[in-house]
Amino acid sequence: MSEIIIETAPQGVFKTIKKIAEGNLRNEVCGFVGFDKVKREHFVVKEAPNVAEDPTSFFLISPLDYLLFKEEYHLVGLFHSHLVGDEQPSEFDKKMAENCCNPFLIYSLNTQKINIYEPQNMECDVNILHRLKAIL
C-alpha cells in the first residue's frame, strides 16, 4: 500500500485527496481516511490500489487492505474519485456505502469539489466525521 499522509487539520485531508485524485486522471483512485488511535489528534489519508476490473468507472479496495488499515487506525471513511460527472454519489456508491456502513468521500475531477455521503448506519466515530463535514 501507499504511504500514510498525516494531517492535523480537516482541510489537509481534502487537499491530500485532491492531490491523489489529480495524480491519476485515467482511473478512479481510492483509499482510506482515518484517525490516529493512539494520540487521537491526527487524521491519516492512505491511498489503496484500485483493484476493480474496470477502474475507469468503479473502485474496489481489497478486503485485506481494508482490514489492515482498520487494525492500525480508526476508519473515518473511504474516499474515491469520479473521473466524469460531479461529486454526488452514484446509486452504486450509495449502495456500497450502505453495505459497508462507511461514509464515502467523493472527489470530482470536473468540479474539483468533495462530497461526503453518509450511510444510514455508520461504523465510524460520527464526531470525527462531522469535524470533516464542518468545513465543506
Secondary structure as UniProt FT lines:
FT   STRAND          4..7
FT   HELIX           10..22
FT   STRAND          30..36
FT   TURN            37..39
FT   STRAND          43..48
FT   TURN            55..57
FT   HELIX           63..72
FT   STRAND          73..82
FT   HELIX           91..100
FT   STRAND          104..108
FT   TURN            109..111
FT   STRAND          114..117
FT   HELIX           126..133
FT   TURN            134..135
//
